[in-house]
Amino acid sequence: MILDPILDVFRGKAVTIPPLDGAFRPNTRLDDAPAFAALTEPDNLLVADERLLASSGNAVLTVAADSESVVVETFQSPVTALALSPAGELTVGLESGKLLIAGKEVSLPAEIRCITALAYADDGTLWLANGSAQYLPSQWAADLMKKGASGSLWRCGPGDVGFQKTAGGIAFPYGLHPLGSDVLVSESWRHQLVRFDGLSGSRSTVLTHLPGYPARLSPAGDGGAWLTLFAPRNRLIEFVLQETHYRQDMIDQVPPAYWIAPALASNRSFLEPLQCGGIRTMGIHKPWSPSRSYGLVVRLDRTLQPQFSLHSRADGTRHGICSVAEQGGRLFIASKGGDCVLAVDLASGGF
């Protein structure tokens, strides 16, 4: 209703989040999936020359079953984005804001300091997501708690000499999926997927009211896409985001690891904030309890509508899913909060 914002001043505003229902119906598929490889905080996954590459801290590694991960390359700062050009050149974004293509640093506009995602279109155009104008990729929680919307979208065409800004005012763009001359962007803090026109920068919302914070996108074998959500929406967190003074006091006085904010993993320290319903009772952590972390992967069809999802629930350990990659009938899933890469057989997954 038009009058809702006015009436909320007197009656209060209900804090609601979208239910996990329909294509988002909870299951235990991520916790049931076999661990393909153990890896410390795996972030980006990429298939290159039939090899599965993963980023972990400052390194890019080759990940294989039943063998140790082999370091392909190390960098001066943590890897925040990976992509492979049509010519097979490894493209790497770093926490420091640098961009490397085939090992060579690329000159970037001064505005680009927070590379969260990279993706090549079929024609060789390189898309770049700049998550925030104020914070580094690792400081994403601060950007959320400050209700940031300073992210931007950039493109570098095959004949261009540098990056051109396509759009700004994006609330932490975290994933990219080229669609012809357009690009699909996951806008984390607004819980939605937005399609941007590659030439005009005009935007149209494709999917909204997601039950979590969307992260990276990757192509699916039949023309659809895979969407990862790195953390769940939570009523307590949504409430804190409405309380300006409380939120500022929390930022000023509490270490970031213990903020009432989304997390890639939880239940690791007694100093973490607790929410009623999420407390262990008789030694049991209920799978439906409110949680700061979660594991969620969503399959989108060709029209970019959700079809099914894979979950690691509140009592699970495969949380903080930031990236997936499909190869040879299997889906590889990087659980940053669970320190492992999973493998799901799509042919026999019962989807």
GILIN-V948536 format. One record per residue. N is the residue number from 1. RES is the residue in one letter. SS is DSSP state (H for helix, E for strand, C for the rest). NEAR is the number of other C-alpha atoms within 12 Angstrom. D_CENTER is the distance of its C-alpha to the mean C-alpha in Angstrom with 1 decimal. Layout:
# GILIN-V948536
n->N res->RES ss->SS near->NEAR d_center->D_CENTER
n->N res->RES ss->SS near->NEAR d_center->D_CENTER
This chain:
# GILIN-V948536
n->1 res->M ss->C near->7 d_center->32.1
n->2 res->I ss->C near->7 d_center->33.0
n->3 res->L ss->C near->10 d_center->34.7
n->4 res->D ss->H near->13 d_center->31.8
n->5 res->P ss->H near->13 d_center->30.7
n->6 res->I ss->H near->12 d_center->34.4
n->7 res->L ss->H near->13 d_center->35.1
n->8 res->D ss->H near->14 d_center->32.1
n->9 res->V ss->H near->11 d_center->34.0
n->10 res->F ss->H near->10 d_center->36.7
n->11 res->R ss->H near->11 d_center->35.3
n->12 res->G ss->C near->13 d_center->31.9
n->13 res->K ss->C near->16 d_center->28.5
n->14 res->A ss->C near->16 d_center->27.0
n->15 res->V ss->C near->18 d_center->23.5
n->16 res->T ss->C near->15 d_center->22.0
n->17 res->I ss->C near->23 d_center->18.6
n->18 res->P ss->C near->21 d_center->18.2
n->19 res->P ss->C near->19 d_center->19.6
n->20 res->L ss->C near->25 d_center->18.1
n->21 res->D ss->C near->16 d_center->20.6
n->22 res->G ss->H near->16 d_center->21.4
n->23 res->A ss->H near->24 d_center->18.7
n->24 res->F ss->H near->32 d_center->16.7
n->25 res->R ss->C near->24 d_center->19.7
n->26 res->P ss->C near->28 d_center->19.0
n->27 res->N ss->C near->29 d_center->20.0
n->28 res->T ss->C near->26 d_center->19.9
n->29 res->R ss->H near->32 d_center->18.9
n->30 res->L ss->H near->41 d_center->16.3
n->31 res->D ss->H near->31 d_center->18.9
n->32 res->D ss->H near->20 d_center->21.6
n->33 res->A ss->C near->31 d_center->20.1
n->34 res->P ss->E near->21 d_center->21.8
n->35 res->A ss->E near->28 d_center->20.3
n->36 res->F ss->E near->28 d_center->20.5
n->37 res->A ss->E near->32 d_center->20.3
n->38 res->A ss->E near->30 d_center->20.0
n->39 res->L ss->C near->37 d_center->18.0
n->40 res->T ss->C near->23 d_center->17.1
n->41 res->E ss->C near->35 d_center->13.4
n->42 res->P ss->C near->44 d_center->12.4
n->43 res->D ss->C near->47 d_center->9.2
n->44 res->N ss->C near->53 d_center->9.7
n->45 res->L ss->E near->47 d_center->12.0
n->46 res->L ss->E near->41 d_center->14.6
n->47 res->V ss->E near->32 d_center->18.0
n->48 res->A ss->E near->27 d_center->20.8
n->49 res->D ss->C near->16 d_center->24.5
n->50 res->E ss->C near->15 d_center->24.0
n->51 res->R ss->E near->23 d_center->22.3
n->52 res->L ss->E near->37 d_center->18.9
n->53 res->L ss->E near->41 d_center->17.4
n->54 res->A ss->E near->50 d_center->14.9
n->55 res->S ss->E near->46 d_center->14.1
n->56 res->S ss->E near->38 d_center->15.2
n->57 res->G ss->C near->28 d_center->16.1
n->58 res->N ss->C near->28 d_center->18.5
n->59 res->A ss->E near->33 d_center->19.1
n->60 res->V ss->E near->41 d_center->18.2
n->61 res->L ss->E near->34 d_center->19.9
n->62 res->T ss->E near->30 d_center->21.3
n->63 res->V ss->E near->37 d_center->20.5
n->64 res->A ss->C near->25 d_center->23.2
n->65 res->A ss->C near->21 d_center->24.6
n->66 res->D ss->C near->10 d_center->27.5
n->67 res->S ss->C near->12 d_center->27.4
n->68 res->E ss->C near->14 d_center->26.1
n->69 res->S ss->C near->27 d_center->23.1
n->70 res->V ss->E near->22 d_center->24.7
n->71 res->V ss->E near->21 d_center->23.6
n->72 res->V ss->E near->21 d_center->23.5
n->73 res->E ss->E near->25 d_center->23.1
n->74 res->T ss->E near->21 d_center->22.5
n->75 res->F ss->C near->27 d_center->21.8
n->76 res->Q ss->C near->19 d_center->22.9
n->77 res->S ss->C near->25 d_center->19.5
n->78 res->P ss->C near->33 d_center->16.1
n->79 res->V ss->E near->41 d_center->14.3
n->80 res->T ss->E near->49 d_center->11.0
n->81 res->A ss->E near->52 d_center->10.9
n->82 res->L ss->E near->47 d_center->13.1
n->83 res->A ss->E near->47 d_center->15.0
n->84 res->L ss->E near->32 d_center->18.5
n->85 res->S ss->C near->28 d_center->21.1
n->86 res->P ss->C near->19 d_center->23.6
n->87 res->A ss->C near->19 d_center->26.1
n->88 res->G ss->C near->17 d_center->24.1
n->89 res->E ss->C near->20 d_center->23.3
n->90 res->L ss->E near->30 d_center->20.4
n->91 res->T ss->E near->37 d_center->18.4
n->92 res->V ss->E near->46 d_center->16.7
n->93 res->G ss->E near->46 d_center->15.1
n->94 res->L ss->E near->39 d_center->16.0
n->95 res->E ss->C near->32 d_center->15.4
n->96 res->S ss->C near->25 d_center->18.9
n->97 res->G ss->C near->37 d_center->18.0
n->98 res->K ss->C near->34 d_center->19.9
n->99 res->L ss->E near->41 d_center->19.3
n->100 res->L ss->E near->32 d_center->21.2
n->101 res->I ss->E near->24 d_center->22.4
n->102 res->A ss->C near->19 d_center->24.6
n->103 res->G ss->C near->17 d_center->25.0
n->104 res->K ss->E near->15 d_center->26.3
n->105 res->E ss->E near->17 d_center->24.8
n->106 res->V ss->E near->21 d_center->24.3
n->107 res->S ss->C near->18 d_center->25.6
n->108 res->L ss->C near->25 d_center->23.1
n->109 res->P ss->C near->22 d_center->23.9
n->110 res->A ss->C near->14 d_center->24.1
n->111 res->E ss->C near->26 d_center->21.4
n->112 res->I ss->C near->38 d_center->18.6
n->113 res->R ss->C near->31 d_center->17.8
n->114 res->C ss->C near->43 d_center->14.0
n->115 res->I ss->E near->46 d_center->12.5
n->116 res->T ss->E near->54 d_center->8.8
n->117 res->A ss->E near->52 d_center->9.1
n->118 res->L ss->E near->48 d_center->12.4
n->119 res->A ss->E near->45 d_center->14.0
n->120 res->Y ss->E near->37 d_center->17.7
n->121 res->A ss->C near->30 d_center->19.7
n->122 res->D ss->C near->21 d_center->22.7
n->123 res->D ss->C near->20 d_center->25.0
n->124 res->G ss->C near->24 d_center->23.5
n->125 res->T ss->C near->35 d_center->21.8
n->126 res->L ss->E near->41 d_center->19.0
n->127 res->W ss->E near->49 d_center->16.2
n->128 res->L ss->E near->50 d_center->14.4
n->129 res->A ss->E near->54 d_center->11.9
n->130 res->N ss->E near->53 d_center->13.2
n->131 res->G ss->C near->49 d_center->11.0
n->132 res->S ss->C near->41 d_center->14.2
n->133 res->A ss->C near->31 d_center->17.9
n->134 res->Q ss->C near->25 d_center->18.7
n->135 res->Y ss->C near->30 d_center->16.2
n->136 res->L ss->C near->30 d_center->14.8
n->137 res->P ss->H near->36 d_center->11.1
n->138 res->S ss->H near->30 d_center->12.2
n->139 res->Q ss->H near->24 d_center->13.6
n->140 res->W ss->H near->41 d_center->10.7
n->141 res->A ss->H near->35 d_center->12.6
n->142 res->A ss->H near->33 d_center->15.7
n->143 res->D ss->H near->32 d_center->14.3
n->144 res->L ss->H near->40 d_center->13.3
n->145 res->M ss->H near->35 d_center->16.7
n->146 res->K ss->C near->31 d_center->18.5
n->147 res->K ss->C near->29 d_center->17.1
n->148 res->G ss->C near->29 d_center->16.1
n->149 res->A ss->C near->28 d_center->16.0
n->150 res->S ss->C near->30 d_center->17.0
n->151 res->G ss->E near->44 d_center->14.2
n->152 res->S ss->E near->42 d_center->15.7
n->153 res->L ss->E near->51 d_center->15.7
n->154 res->W ss->E near->42 d_center->18.1
n->155 res->R ss->E near->41 d_center->19.9
n->156 res->C ss->E near->30 d_center->22.5
n->157 res->G ss->C near->25 d_center->24.8
n->158 res->P ss->C near->19 d_center->26.8
n->159 res->G ss->C near->12 d_center->29.8
n->160 res->D ss->C near->12 d_center->28.3
n->161 res->V ss->C near->15 d_center->29.1
n->162 res->G ss->C near->20 d_center->26.0
n->163 res->F ss->C near->28 d_center->22.9
n->164 res->Q ss->E near->28 d_center->23.6
n->165 res->K ss->E near->28 d_center->21.6
n->166 res->T ss->E near->29 d_center->20.8
n->167 res->A ss->E near->31 d_center->19.4
n->168 res->G ss->E near->28 d_center->18.7
n->169 res->G ss->E near->25 d_center->18.2
n->170 res->I ss->E near->37 d_center->14.5
n->171 res->A ss->C near->37 d_center->12.7
n->172 res->F ss->C near->50 d_center->9.9
n->173 res->P ss->E near->52 d_center->8.8
n->174 res->Y ss->E near->50 d_center->5.4
n->175 res->G ss->E near->52 d_center->6.4
n->176 res->L ss->E near->49 d_center->10.1
n->177 res->H ss->E near->43 d_center->12.6
n->178 res->P ss->E near->35 d_center->16.2
n->179 res->L ss->E near->30 d_center->18.8
n->180 res->G ss->C near->18 d_center->22.2
n->181 res->S ss->C near->24 d_center->22.7
n->182 res->D ss->E near->32 d_center->19.9
n->183 res->V ss->E near->43 d_center->16.1
n->184 res->L ss->E near->47 d_center->13.5
n->185 res->V ss->E near->53 d_center->10.8
n->186 res->S ss->E near->49 d_center->7.9
n->187 res->E ss->E near->51 d_center->9.3
n->188 res->S ss->H near->48 d_center->7.4
n->189 res->W ss->H near->44 d_center->10.8
n->190 res->R ss->H near->32 d_center->12.8
n->191 res->H ss->C near->34 d_center->10.9
n->192 res->Q ss->E near->34 d_center->11.7
n->193 res->L ss->E near->43 d_center->11.7
n->194 res->V ss->E near->38 d_center->14.3
n->195 res->R ss->E near->35 d_center->16.6
n->196 res->F ss->E near->36 d_center->18.2
n->197 res->D ss->C near->24 d_center->21.6
n->198 res->G ss->C near->30 d_center->21.8
n->199 res->L ss->C near->21 d_center->25.2
n->200 res->S ss->C near->17 d_center->25.6
n->201 res->G ss->C near->26 d_center->22.1
n->202 res->S ss->C near->18 d_center->22.8
n->203 res->R ss->E near->24 d_center->19.9
n->204 res->S ss->E near->19 d_center->20.0
n->205 res->T ss->E near->21 d_center->17.7
n->206 res->V ss->E near->23 d_center->17.0
n->207 res->L ss->E near->25 d_center->15.3
n->208 res->T ss->C near->26 d_center->15.4
n->209 res->H ss->C near->25 d_center->15.7
n->210 res->L ss->C near->37 d_center->12.7
n->211 res->P ss->C near->38 d_center->13.2
n->212 res->G ss->E near->44 d_center->9.8
n->213 res->Y ss->E near->47 d_center->7.0
n->214 res->P ss->E near->44 d_center->5.0
n->215 res->A ss->E near->50 d_center->1.7
n->216 res->R ss->E near->48 d_center->4.4
n->217 res->L ss->E near->49 d_center->7.9
n->218 res->S ss->E near->46 d_center->11.0
n->219 res->P ss->E near->35 d_center->14.6
n->220 res->A ss->C near->27 d_center->16.6
n->221 res->G ss->C near->21 d_center->20.2
n->222 res->D ss->C near->15 d_center->22.0
n->223 res->G ss->C near->18 d_center->20.4
n->224 res->G ss->C near->25 d_center->17.6
n->225 res->A ss->E near->36 d_center->13.9
n->226 res->W ss->E near->43 d_center->11.3
n->227 res->L ss->E near->51 d_center->8.2
n->228 res->T ss->E near->52 d_center->5.8
n->229 res->L ss->E near->49 d_center->5.5
n->230 res->F ss->E near->48 d_center->5.1
n->231 res->A ss->E near->43 d_center->8.3
n->232 res->P ss->E near->48 d_center->11.3
n->233 res->R ss->C near->39 d_center->13.3
n->234 res->N ss->C near->37 d_center->16.5
n->235 res->R ss->H near->28 d_center->20.0
n->236 res->L ss->H near->29 d_center->20.8
n->237 res->I ss->H near->33 d_center->17.8
n->238 res->E ss->H near->30 d_center->18.5
n->239 res->F ss->H near->22 d_center->22.1
n->240 res->V ss->H near->27 d_center->21.5
n->241 res->L ss->H near->31 d_center->19.6
n->242 res->Q ss->H near->21 d_center->22.9
n->243 res->E ss->C near->20 d_center->25.1
n->244 res->T ss->H near->16 d_center->25.4
n->245 res->H ss->H near->14 d_center->28.0
n->246 res->Y ss->H near->20 d_center->26.7
n->247 res->R ss->H near->28 d_center->23.2
n->248 res->Q ss->H near->20 d_center->24.9
n->249 res->D ss->H near->18 d_center->27.1
n->250 res->M ss->H near->24 d_center->24.3
n->251 res->I ss->H near->25 d_center->22.6
n->252 res->D ss->H near->15 d_center->26.1
n->253 res->Q ss->H near->13 d_center->27.3
n->254 res->V ss->C near->19 d_center->24.7
n->255 res->P ss->C near->17 d_center->22.7
n->256 res->P ss->H near->26 d_center->18.9
n->257 res->A ss->H near->28 d_center->18.4
n->258 res->Y ss->H near->24 d_center->20.5
n->259 res->W ss->C near->31 d_center->19.3
n->260 res->I ss->C near->38 d_center->18.9
n->261 res->A ss->C near->43 d_center->15.2
n->262 res->P ss->C near->43 d_center->12.0
n->263 res->A ss->C near->42 d_center->11.8
n->264 res->L ss->C near->40 d_center->10.2
n->265 res->A ss->C near->35 d_center->13.8
n->266 res->S ss->C near->39 d_center->16.9
n->267 res->N ss->C near->30 d_center->20.6
n->268 res->R ss->C near->18 d_center->21.3
n->269 res->S ss->C near->11 d_center->23.6
n->270 res->F ss->C near->12 d_center->26.3
n->271 res->L ss->C near->15 d_center->25.3
n->272 res->E ss->C near->25 d_center->22.1
n->273 res->P ss->C near->28 d_center->22.5
n->274 res->L ss->C near->25 d_center->23.7
n->275 res->Q ss->C near->19 d_center->23.8
n->276 res->C ss->C near->16 d_center->26.8
n->277 res->G ss->C near->19 d_center->26.1
n->278 res->G ss->C near->27 d_center->23.7
n->279 res->I ss->C near->24 d_center->26.6
n->280 res->R ss->C near->20 d_center->27.9
n->281 res->T ss->E near->11 d_center->31.2
n->282 res->M ss->C near->7 d_center->33.7
n->283 res->G ss->C near->9 d_center->31.2
n->284 res->I ss->E near->15 d_center->28.8
n->285 res->H ss->C near->22 d_center->25.3
n->286 res->K ss->C near->19 d_center->25.0
n->287 res->P ss->C near->25 d_center->22.1
n->288 res->W ss->C near->25 d_center->21.9
n->289 res->S ss->C near->25 d_center->22.1
n->290 res->P ss->C near->31 d_center->19.8
n->291 res->S ss->C near->43 d_center->17.1
n->292 res->R ss->C near->41 d_center->14.8
n->293 res->S ss->C near->43 d_center->12.6
n->294 res->Y ss->C near->49 d_center->12.1
n->295 res->G ss->E near->54 d_center->11.0
n->296 res->L ss->E near->52 d_center->10.2
n->297 res->V ss->E near->54 d_center->10.1
n->298 res->V ss->E near->46 d_center->11.8
n->299 res->R ss->E near->36 d_center->14.4
n->300 res->L ss->E near->30 d_center->15.2
n->301 res->D ss->C near->21 d_center->18.8
n->302 res->R ss->C near->17 d_center->20.3
n->303 res->T ss->C near->17 d_center->20.5
n->304 res->L ss->C near->32 d_center->16.8
n->305 res->Q ss->C near->24 d_center->17.8
n->306 res->P ss->E near->28 d_center->16.4
n->307 res->Q ss->E near->23 d_center->18.8
n->308 res->F ss->E near->29 d_center->17.8
n->309 res->S ss->E near->34 d_center->15.1
n->310 res->L ss->E near->42 d_center->14.9
n->311 res->H ss->E near->42 d_center->14.8
n->312 res->S ss->E near->41 d_center->15.3
n->313 res->R ss->C near->39 d_center->17.0
n->314 res->A ss->C near->39 d_center->18.0
n->315 res->D ss->C near->31 d_center->20.6
n->316 res->G ss->C near->34 d_center->18.6
n->317 res->T ss->C near->36 d_center->17.3
n->318 res->R ss->C near->43 d_center->14.4
n->319 res->H ss->C near->47 d_center->11.7
n->320 res->G ss->C near->48 d_center->8.3
n->321 res->I ss->E near->50 d_center->7.0
n->322 res->C ss->E near->51 d_center->4.3
n->323 res->S ss->E near->52 d_center->6.8
n->324 res->V ss->E near->48 d_center->10.0
n->325 res->A ss->E near->43 d_center->13.3
n->326 res->E ss->E near->35 d_center->16.4
n->327 res->Q ss->E near->28 d_center->19.8
n->328 res->G ss->C near->18 d_center->23.3
n->329 res->G ss->C near->17 d_center->22.6
n->330 res->R ss->E near->24 d_center->20.1
n->331 res->L ss->E near->40 d_center->16.4
n->332 res->F ss->E near->45 d_center->15.0
n->333 res->I ss->E near->60 d_center->12.1
n->334 res->A ss->E near->51 d_center->10.8
n->335 res->S ss->E near->50 d_center->11.0
n->336 res->K ss->C near->41 d_center->10.4
n->337 res->G ss->C near->37 d_center->12.3
n->338 res->G ss->C near->37 d_center->14.9
n->339 res->D ss->C near->30 d_center->15.8
n->340 res->C ss->E near->38 d_center->16.1
n->341 res->V ss->E near->46 d_center->15.4
n->342 res->L ss->E near->44 d_center->16.5
n->343 res->A ss->E near->34 d_center->18.4
n->344 res->V ss->E near->31 d_center->19.1
n->345 res->D ss->E near->23 d_center->22.1
n->346 res->L ss->C near->23 d_center->21.5
n->347 res->A ss->C near->13 d_center->25.2
n->348 res->S ss->C near->11 d_center->26.2
n->349 res->G ss->C near->18 d_center->23.2
n->350 res->G ss->C near->11 d_center->25.1
n->351 res->F ss->C near->16 d_center->22.7
